[in-house]
Amino acid sequence: MQISNKLYQLAEEVETEVGHIYQTIEQKALVNHQRVLQAFRDNRVSDFHLKGGSGYGYGDAGRDVLENIYAAVFGGEAALVRGQIVSGTHAIALCLLGVLQPGDNLLAVQGSPYDTLEETIGIRGNASGSLKRLGVNYNQIELLPNGDLDWDGIDRALSADVKMVMVQRSRGYAWRPSLNIDGIKQLVDFIKARSPKTIVFVDNCYGELVESREPLHVGADLIAGSLIKNPGGGIAPTGGYIVGRQDLVDMAANRWTAPGIGAEVGPTLNHQRLLMQGIFLAPHVVTESLKGAVFAARLFERLDYEVSPRYDEYRTDIIQAVKLGTADKLVEFCRGLQSASPVDSYVVPEPDGMPGYEDAVVMAAGTFVQGASIELSADGPLRDPYAVYLQGGLSKEYVKLGVLSAAERVLNIAK
Ligand SMILES: *Cc1c(COP(=O)(O)O)cnc(C)c1O
């Protein structure tokens, strides 16, 4: 790997500057690790819980224990944690399609939801089975120009009979602030004061275990996410999770398999131990990712790029955005990161269309688990402001090497 001495020196200075931030991250990790460990102890996890079932998967004790652990860690009555949920989008879609009925109103309060959900809702394309084709009404309140929630707009929208408000914790591919747990609490309190029966659903992707509380701890009703992001700890080979109120998790489970069968089936095969070990390690792996993000933020600030969040800003997700400004720099950043990956280092990323995404996207992910963005990945849609979104990192040292390789490539174009 070609990294100039000058860049190495800058990296050393950055490490010193960010040391105090690393400490605050470690303090939160301890709280989260304690909660996870306590859930394992309370459930008396034993070797036989780590072995997977086959066939229909009736009465799988390990699976039940894993779901109890997720419910305890994330603060819900029940959980559905399954390898057969293929992605975060799938887990979120199960919540929407399981709970919402024809004629119901769904409200989003932070502008457009994550790209892949636009087709699930039916605001883009005309996919069969979308909420729109099922007759669910959708309304979206834009964020104010400064990135704040439009409280007046939300207030007005809640005067209709809103069945569900959909909230997104992390920024996704948008240059906007993430919504942290205090912000989610304020929003939940606002909604419940006006419309107590409205269900608050949170897309928790990339936010898991970053703060010491989760959305369900502050009054949300249902959350969902992907196991190849934070909660899988870089170990889970596939899967998604849903946690929340028992009745809502049951509805999502009925949508997942078949009405009446719900969560009773689903063999854990050979991934049972990996999902267990993944949630156990997740608080630490999230910590490594966060430290890497802080390092990347400060490094690119020092190189005069606008970054979000800034290195010392409060974080609620593992995403680090860097505004690179041109398509060339975005592509070169991803190529530099890819070349510093343990798997597929020789592959050269090219921008291309992706199922579920509207703009061409360039992605770097040289991962052990295909597409696992908790391991370290970078991506960005080829649209203004050509921001790269960096996330994950199995170890902080690995993130550092990847980011330096990416920075070197960006600096070389600038010359
Ligand atoms: C990743 C992500 C999703 C979708 O998850 P996939 O596993 O990519 O389908 C949804 N929302 C947010 C905010 C995400 O970061």
The ligand as an SDF file (V2000), in Angstrom:
LIG
                    3D

 15 15  0  0  0  0  0  0  0  0999 V2000
  -28.8810   -0.2000    5.3990 C   0  0  0  0  0  0  0  0  0  0  0  0
  -30.1120    0.5460    5.6880 C   0  0  0  0  0  0  0  0  0  0  0  0
  -31.3660    0.0630    5.3290 C   0  0  0  0  0  0  0  0  0  0  0  0
  -31.5760   -1.1670    4.5110 C   0  0  0  0  0  0  0  0  0  0  0  0
  -30.8320   -2.2480    4.8610 O   0  0  0  0  0  0  0  0  0  0  0  0
  -30.3300   -3.3040    3.7540 P   0  0  0  0  0  0  0  0  0  0  0  0
  -29.7930   -4.3890    4.5950 O   0  0  0  0  0  0  0  0  0  0  0  0
  -29.3020   -2.6100    2.9330 O   0  0  0  0  0  0  0  0  0  0  0  0
  -31.5180   -3.7030    2.9820 O   0  0  0  0  0  0  0  0  0  0  0  0
  -32.4580    0.8020    5.6820 C   0  0  0  0  0  0  0  0  0  0  0  0
  -32.3430    1.9510    6.3480 N   0  0  0  0  0  0  0  0  0  0  0  0
  -31.1520    2.4550    6.6950 C   0  0  0  0  0  0  0  0  0  0  0  0
  -31.0780    3.7380    7.4290 C   0  0  0  0  0  0  0  0  0  0  0  0
  -29.9950    1.7620    6.3810 C   0  0  0  0  0  0  0  0  0  0  0  0
  -28.8150    2.2450    6.7440 O   0  0  0  0  0  0  0  0  0  0  0  0
  1  2  1  0
  2  3  1  0
  2 14  2  0
  3  4  1  0
  3 10  2  0
  4  5  1  0
  5  6  1  0
  6  7  2  0
  6  8  1  0
  6  9  1  0
 10 11  1  0
 11 12  2  0
 12 13  1  0
 12 14  1  0
 14 15  1  0
M  END
$$$$
